[in-house]
Amino acid sequence: MHTRRAFLKSTTIYSAGILAAPALPSLFSANRPVIGLQLYTVRDAMASDPGGTLAKVAAIGYNSVEGATYTGSEKFYGMDAKTFQGVLKSNGLVMRSCHYRYGEDSKGAVLTNGVFNGTILHDWDHTVEDAHTVGLQYMACAWLSPDERKGLDHYKKMAEDFNVAGQKCNAAGIQFVYHNHDFEFDQQDGKYPYDVLLDNTPAKNFTSVGSGIIDFKTIFAHKDTAGMKYFFVEEDKCPGSPFDAITSSYNFIKSNLV
């Protein structure tokens, strides 16, 4: 059995891979798989000519991008959310994820009225609204500055702030994620900061088939390739009656999978 920690360590380092997202629009198909680009790769070009750069990215063949701006300016590469969404659409692109900052350290940052806006700590409600307008499914805390790595107690405080930020994201149909680096695995007082974040944020709970984040429809579409002969519903911990849980799972399976 995989532990929660092992699972999260393998899934949070996601930028180089394909996000496990819900079904994308019809422009994505078996003949045109989702291939995404983190726009930080072309950050200089995006700063000088975002429209032309996105057109070049699309011409190469990319159809999905991940953003690396907004923090501080509360603009997507100089554009408001609606305008930027239109530019993406005109180039056949979607942006399902974007990077954001925690917002405690504003050294060298873009300030609005003296505040480091567009961050988890500052004007997050508006930030989530803009993310929803663009069509994001993931909002990622991208990095912690050295001054934001102030010890294990501070990591606990950040975990509390992440929980609040995540609740606001969930209300908008967006998932909050954390993009880790190496410094979370430098021990402090004999403990990894990453463990502190995991221990102080919600675990991935069990739920009925069809109610969680696992894409069972895709899995079952490849059952013959995998050689599946039998399958069994198991929900280790049920929030209510286990009979209600297995009834919900059965109904979803019968209507959608078999």
C-alpha positions in Angstrom: 0.0 0.0 0.0 1.3 3.4 -0.9 1.5 5.9 2.0 -0.1 9.3 1.8 3.3 10.9 1.9 4.8 8.8 -0.9 1.8 9.5 -3.0 2.0 13.2 -2.5 5.7 13.4 -3.1 5.2 11.7 -6.4 2.2 13.9 -7.5 3.3 17.3 -6.3 6.3 17.4 -8.6 4.0 17.9 -11.6 5.2 20.6 -13.8 7.2 18.4 -16.2 4.3 16.0 -16.5 0.7 16.0 -17.6 -1.8 17.2 -15.0 -4.4 14.7 -14.0 -7.2 17.0 -15.0 -10.8 16.4 -15.9 -11.8 16.0 -19.6 -10.6 18.9 -21.7 -12.5 20.6 -24.6 -13.0 18.8 -27.8 -9.9 20.2 -29.4 -8.0 17.6 -27.4 -8.3 14.1 -28.8 -6.3 10.9 -29.3 -4.9 12.4 -32.4 -4.0 15.6 -30.6 -2.8 14.7 -27.1 -2.4 17.4 -24.4 1.1 18.7 -24.5 1.7 21.7 -22.2 4.4 24.3 -21.8 5.3 26.2 -18.6 5.5 29.8 -19.9 8.4 30.6 -17.6 10.5 28.9 -20.3 9.8 31.7 -22.7 9.4 34.4 -20.0 11.5 37.1 -21.8 9.5 36.7 -25.0 6.2 36.7 -23.0 7.3 40.0 -21.3 7.9 41.8 -24.6 5.3 40.2 -26.9 2.9 37.9 -25.1 0.4 37.6 -28.0 3.1 36.8 -30.6 4.8 34.4 -28.3 1.6 32.5 -27.6 1.0 32.3 -31.4 4.5 30.8 -31.8 4.0 28.3 -29.0 0.7 27.2 -30.6 2.3 27.0 -34.0 5.0 24.6 -32.6 2.1 22.3 -31.6 1.5 23.0 -27.9 -2.1 23.2 -26.9 -1.8 23.8 -23.1 0.2 26.2 -21.1 0.9 26.9 -17.4 1.3 30.5 -16.3 4.2 32.0 -14.4 3.0 35.5 -13.8 0.1 37.4 -12.2 1.6 37.7 -8.7 2.1 41.4 -7.9 0.6 42.9 -11.0 -2.7 41.0 -10.9 -2.4 40.7 -14.6 -1.8 37.7 -16.9 1.2 39.0 -18.9 -0.1 42.5 -18.8 -3.7 41.5 -19.6 -6.8 41.3 -17.5 -8.3 37.9 -17.1 -11.0 38.2 -19.8 -8.6 39.6 -22.4 -6.0 37.0 -21.7 -8.5 34.2 -21.9 -9.5 35.5 -25.3 -5.9 35.5 -26.6 -5.5 31.9 -25.4 -8.7 30.9 -27.2 -7.8 32.6 -30.4 -4.6 30.5 -30.5 -6.3 27.2 -29.6 -4.6 27.2 -26.2 -6.0 26.5 -22.7 -4.3 27.4 -19.4 -5.3 24.9 -16.7 -2.7 25.9 -14.1 -0.8 29.0 -13.0 1.9 29.8 -10.4 1.5 32.2 -7.5 3.5 33.4 -4.6 2.8 33.1 -0.9 3.2 36.9 -0.6 5.1 37.5 2.7 8.4 38.5 1.1 7.9 41.5 -1.3 11.5 42.3 -1.9 12.0 43.2 -5.6 8.3 42.5 -6.2 5.7 44.5 -8.1 3.7 46.4 -5.5 0.3 48.0 -5.8 -0.3 50.7 -3.2 2.6 49.2 -1.2 1.1 45.7 -1.2 2.3 42.5 -2.9 -1.1 41.7 -4.4 -2.2 38.6 -6.3 -0.7 36.4 -3.7 -2.0 33.9 -1.1 -1.8 36.5 1.6 -2.9 39.5 -0.4 -6.1 39.8 -2.4 -6.5 36.1 -2.9 -10.3 36.4 -3.4 -9.8 38.5 -6.5 -7.0 36.3 -7.6 -9.3 33.2 -7.5 -12.0 35.1 -9.4 -9.5 35.9 -12.2 -8.3 32.3 -12.2 -11.8 31.1 -12.7 -12.3 33.6 -15.6 -9.3 32.2 -17.4 -10.4 28.6 -16.8 -7.8 27.4 -14.4 -8.2 24.1 -12.6 -5.1 24.4 -10.5 -3.5 27.3 -8.6 0.0 26.5 -7.4 2.1 28.1 -4.7 5.2 28.2 -6.9 8.1 29.0 -4.5 9.1 30.3 -1.1 11.7 32.9 -0.8 14.6 32.3 1.7 12.9 34.8 4.0 9.7 32.8 3.9 11.5 29.6 5.2 11.7 30.8 8.7 11.6 27.5 10.6 9.1 24.7 11.3 6.6 26.9 13.2 6.5 29.2 10.2 5.8 26.3 7.9 2.9 25.4 10.2 1.6 29.0 9.8 1.9 28.7 6.0 0.0 25.4 6.1 -2.8 27.2 7.8 -2.8 29.8 5.2 -2.7 27.2 2.5 -5.8 25.6 4.0 -7.7 28.9 3.8 -6.5 29.5 0.2 -7.5 26.0 -0.7 -11.0 26.4 0.6 -11.5 29.5 -1.5 -10.1 27.7 -4.5 -12.5 24.7 -3.9 -15.5 27.1 -3.8 -14.5 28.2 -7.3 -14.0 24.6 -8.6 -10.2 25.0 -8.5 -7.7 22.8 -6.8 -4.9 24.4 -4.7 -1.5 22.7 -5.1 2.0 23.2 -3.8 5.0 23.1 -6.2 7.9 21.8 -4.1 11.7 22.2 -4.6 14.7 20.9 -2.7 14.7 23.2 0.3 11.6 21.5 1.8 13.7 18.4 2.2 16.5 20.2 4.1 16.0 19.2 7.7 15.3 21.8 10.4 15.4 20.7 14.0 15.5 17.1 12.8 12.4 17.3 10.7 11.6 18.0 7.1 9.6 21.1 6.4 7.7 19.2 3.7 6.5 16.8 6.4 5.2 19.8 8.4 3.2 21.0 5.4 1.8 17.5 4.9 0.9 17.0 8.5 -0.9 20.3 8.7 -3.0 20.2 5.6 -5.9 17.8 4.8 -5.2 14.2 3.8 -6.7 12.7 0.6 -9.8 11.0 2.1 -11.5 7.9 0.8 -14.8 8.5 -1.1 -17.2 6.5 -3.2 -16.4 5.6 -6.8 -17.1 8.5 -9.1 -17.1 11.1 -6.3 -13.3 11.7 -6.1 -10.5 12.7 -8.4 -9.7 9.3 -9.9 -10.7 9.2 -13.6 -12.3 5.7 -13.5 -13.8 6.1 -17.0 -10.4 6.4 -18.6 -9.1 3.5 -16.5 -12.0 1.2 -17.5 -11.6 2.3 -21.1 -8.3 0.5 -21.1 -9.4 -2.6 -19.1 -8.8 -5.0 -22.0 -5.3 -3.7 -22.5 -4.6 -4.1 -18.8 -6.1 -7.6 -18.8 -8.7 -6.8 -16.2 -10.9 -9.7 -15.3 -12.5 -8.7 -12.0 -12.6 -5.6 -9.9 -13.8 -4.9 -6.4 -15.0 -1.8 -4.6 -13.2 -1.0 -1.4 -13.6 2.1 0.7 -11.5 1.7 3.9 -13.2 4.6 5.7 -16.7 5.8 5.0 -17.9 9.3 6.2 -21.4 7.8 7.0 -23.0 4.4 6.5 -20.8 2.0 4.5 -24.0 0.8 2.9 -24.8 4.2 1.5 -21.2 4.4 0.3 -21.2 1.1 -1.5 -24.7 1.9 -3.0 -23.3 5.2 -4.4 -20.3 3.3 -5.9 -22.5 0.6 -7.4 -24.8 3.1 -9.1 -21.9 5.0 -10.6 -20.2 1.8 -11.8 -23.4 0.5 -13.4 -24.2 3.7 -15.1 -20.8 4.7 -16.3 -18.2 1.9 -16.3 -19.8 -1.4 -17.2 
